Amino acid sequence: MKRMLYGVICCLFLVSLAACGGGTDKDTTKDKGTTTNKTEKNAPATNTADAEKTFKQTCAACHGADLKSGYAPDLDKIGSKYKKNEIEDIIHNGQGQMPKQNLSDKDANAVATWLAGKK
Ligand code: HEC
């Protein structure tokens, strides 16, 4: 008799767990949906095209359209010297002879991500 009671309690416990689990699953799906949307907006493909365009407009005059033919330091292997956020920092604040660049956070982020991949 005691055993049966234990079994029943156990079943009830599992059922309530499953019910809770179901609720959480729904929430997670919602969260995932939002995150996916955000990621899609920053899709790498669009970023690379945008980044190259921004670079040609903003940086190429000094660094060269091919990243290494300008008077300013070569950037064709810059990814092995600086991390993305360091490049972003240089864009926003300038460095030594380089004046700070007037780019939006989004554009600076895109260019920095693209350059950080140049190794
Ligand atoms: C007005 C010319 C000019 C423009 C425009 C310019 N840079 Fe520079 N950049 C320089 C010069 C000059 C240096 C070298 C600075 C120093 O160390 O004295 C430099 C350095 C850098 C460095 C560090 C290089 C190293 O090896 O330490 C990075 C990264 C960089 N620039 C990225 C960019 C990006 C990205 C853009 C466009 C958003 C840009 N620069 C636009 C002139 C420029």
Residues whose N, C-alpha, C, O or C-beta is under 5 A from the ligand:
A	BS01	HEC	T58 C59 C62 A72 P73 D74 I87 I90 I91 Q95 G96 Q97 M98 Q101 V111
